[in-house]
Amino acid sequence: MRCRIDAWVAVVTALVAGAPSGDVAAQEPGSAPTRFATTVPTPRTDANSMLAHEDLVRKAGAGVIDVYFIGDSITRRWGALDYPELLAHFEESFFGWNAANFAWGGDRIENMLWRLDNGELTGVAPKVFVVQAGTNNLGDFASAEERVEAVVAGIEAIVERCRRHAADALVVITGVFPRRDRPDLDASIAAINERLAALADGDDVRFLSINDRLVDSRGVLADAMSDDGLHLSLAAYRIWAAALRPLLEQRLGAPAARDLAPPPTGNPAAR
């Protein structure tokens, strides 16, 4: 696994050499349309992320997965062993739908793409994908316009991966959540979400935003919805689950009496 990741590091380094993470990646004349670096699958090479990836590859082959969550720490905390209260809510909310959480903390869009391409979907045939991405890419850009274009292009690449892997699956694109720690990003988040909403077709691709229920009267992420101004509280996850459940029932029917999803994983550093 480590040799495989090292090889990918060399490939990605060659692809994006000299380009900051938010810049447009190099392109050969006459090739496909220019891609942002957010669309170039890029591995996390710190030891803990490598161990987490190995855990998630094993998880992909350890049970039945009908609902596949992909995201960063905001999603990861919901279904992780090291957040038992949030995990209990995740399992209560989605029991009977074989839901599995494949999010990893600190991931940017390009890291999620790499994980999807490198084992975390092997042997899995989800009927629903829940995508939450972009939070960790927001601070990378010189202009708001570039930020919006690059984040939307990256999330669109994740949706494309999901659709290519399971053409009949429902893909739920979750709107980028508000951030109390970075009010300067509010306008960009709103613009990104408007663009993401336009990707939905009303059938196999849906857009889901709960932001209006997470903010206070000033439009700021409410204290009750986040402990740190970035990550969601249990109250916010309850709102998210309530919004997701009707979509899952439309596609999957009522939850079954048994659940066959693989066991949850956690942060390797917490072992």
Residue pairs with C-beta under 8 A, 6 or more apart in sequence:
1 50
1 53
1 54
1 57
2 50
4 118
5 43
5 45
5 50
5 53
8 41
8 43
8 114
8 118
9 43
9 45
12 40
12 41
12 42
12 43
12 114
15 25
15 26
15 40
16 25
16 26
16 37
16 40
16 42
17 26
18 26
19 25
19 26
19 37
20 37
20 140
21 37
21 38
21 108
21 110
21 137
21 140
22 36
22 37
22 38
22 137
22 140
22 141
22 142
22 146
22 147
22 150
23 36
23 37
24 34
24 35
24 36
24 37
25 34
25 35
25 36
25 37
25 39
25 40
27 34
27 35
35 153
36 149
36 150
36 153
36 154
37 110
37 150
38 108
38 109
38 110
38 137
38 150
38 151
38 153
38 154
38 157
39 109
39 110
39 113
39 153
39 154
39 157
40 110
40 113
41 110
41 113
41 114
41 116
41 117
41 118
42 108
42 110
42 111
42 113
42 114
43 49
43 53
43 111
43 114
43 118
44 50
44 53
44 104
44 106
44 107
44 111
44 114
48 267
48 268
48 269
49 104
49 106
49 111
51 268
52 104
52 265
52 267
52 268
53 104
53 115
53 118
53 119
53 120
55 265
55 268
56 102
56 104
56 115
56 119
56 120
56 265
57 118
57 119
57 120
57 122
59 100
59 102
59 120
59 262
59 263
59 265
60 102
60 119
60 120
60 121
60 122
60 123
60 124
60 262
61 122
61 123
62 262
62 263
63 98
63 100
63 260
63 261
63 262
63 263
64 98
64 260
64 261
65 98
65 99
65 100
65 124
65 125
65 126
65 261
65 262
66 97
66 98
66 99
66 126
66 127
66 128
66 252
66 261
67 94
67 97
67 98
67 99
67 100
67 126
67 127
67 128
67 129
67 130
67 248
67 252
68 99
68 100
68 102
68 121
68 124
68 126
68 128
68 129
68 130
69 75
69 78
69 79
69 99
69 100
69 101
69 102
69 103
69 129
69 130
69 132
70 102
70 103
70 112
70 115
70 116
70 129
70 130
70 131
70 132
70 133
70 158
70 162
71 103
71 107
71 112
71 130
71 131
71 132
71 133
71 174
72 103
72 104
72 105
72 106
72 107
72 108
72 112
72 132
72 133
72 135
72 136
73 103
73 104
73 105
73 106
73 107
73 231
74 103
74 132
74 135
74 177
74 230
74 231
74 232
75 101
75 103
75 130
75 132
76 101
76 103
76 104
76 105
77 83
77 86
77 105
77 231
77 232
78 86
78 87
78 89
78 90
78 101
78 103
78 232
78 237
79 86
79 87
79 90
79 91
79 99
79 100
79 101
79 103
79 264
80 86
80 87
80 101
80 264
80 265
80 266
80 267
81 87
81 264
81 265
81 266
81 267
81 270
82 266
82 267
82 270
85 234
86 234
86 237
87 264
89 234
89 237
89 238
89 241
90 99
90 101
90 237
90 241
90 264
91 259
91 264
93 241
93 244
93 245
94 241
94 245
94 248
94 255
95 255
95 259
96 254
96 255
96 256
96 257
96 258
96 259
97 128
97 248
97 252
97 255
97 256
97 259
98 259
98 260
98 261
99 261
100 261
100 262
101 264
101 265
102 115
102 120
103 132
104 111
104 112
104 115
105 267
106 136
107 115
107 133
107 136
108 136
108 137
109 133
109 134
109 137
109 151
109 154
109 155
109 157
109 158
110 154
112 133
112 158
113 154
113 157
113 158
113 161
116 158
116 161
116 162
116 165
117 161
121 161
121 165
125 166
126 162
126 165
126 166
126 169
127 166
127 168
127 169
127 170
127 251
127 252
128 169
128 170
128 171
128 172
128 247
128 248
128 251
128 252
129 162
129 166
129 169
129 170
129 171
129 172
130 172
130 174
130 244
131 155
131 158
131 159
131 162
131 171
131 172
131 173
131 174
132 174
132 177
133 154
133 155
133 158
133 176
134 151
134 154
134 155
134 176
134 192
135 176
135 177
135 179
135 230
137 147
137 150
137 151
137 154
138 147
138 151
138 176
138 179
138 182
138 185
138 188
138 189
139 182
139 185
140 147
140 150
141 147
141 150
144 187
144 188
144 191
147 188
147 192
148 188
148 191
148 192
148 195
151 176
151 188
151 192
152 192
152 195
152 196
155 173
155 196
155 199
156 199
159 171
159 173
159 199
159 205
162 169
162 171
163 169
163 171
163 204
163 205
168 204
169 204
170 204
170 205
170 206
170 247
170 251
171 204
171 205
171 206
172 206
172 207
172 208
172 244
172 247
173 196
173 199
173 200
173 205
173 206
173 207
173 208
174 208
174 209
174 240
175 193
175 196
175 197
175 207
175 208
175 209
175 210
175 211
176 189
176 192
176 193
176 196
177 189
177 211
177 214
177 221
177 232
178 186
178 189
178 211
178 214
178 215
178 219
178 220
178 221
179 185
179 186
179 189
179 221
179 229
179 230
180 220
180 221
180 226
180 229
180 230
181 228
181 229
181 230
183 220
186 219
193 207
193 209
193 211
196 207
197 207
197 209
199 205
199 207
200 206
200 207
206 247
208 243
208 244
208 247
210 236
210 239
210 240
210 243
213 239
214 221
214 222
214 225
214 226
214 232
214 236
214 239
215 221
215 222
215 225
216 222
216 223
221 229
224 233
224 235
225 232
225 233
225 235
225 236
225 239
226 232
226 233
226 236
227 233
232 240
249 255
